[in-house]
Amino acid sequence: MGTQKPQGYSLTEPSAEPAAAPGCATCLSLSVARQNARCSDDYSAVSDCNVQLRQHQNEAH
């Protein structure tokens, strides 16, 4: 019995973390929170900050 790759399946690189927009206090706040979470080894919070930052950027920028 041979193994087959699923059709249409591919691995991709994780997307880069969103950067704060210059001059935006909300972006800066979320970026600082993300860095604080990373320093505390709370990678779930890092991910949450990335999600919130992307949502904010989609709505505000």
C-alpha positions, 0 to 999 in steps of 0.5 A: 500500500503506497502513500499519497499526498492529498490533492491541493494540500501544501504547507506555507510559511506563517505570515509575518506579524503585522507592524504598527502603522506610524502615528497610530496609538492603537497599533502601538498599544497592541504592538507593545502588548504583543512584545510584553506577552512574548517576553512573558512566554505567553504565545497565546497572547502574542497570537491574540495581539496579532489577530487584534492588530490585523482586525484593527488595521483592516478597519482603520487603515 
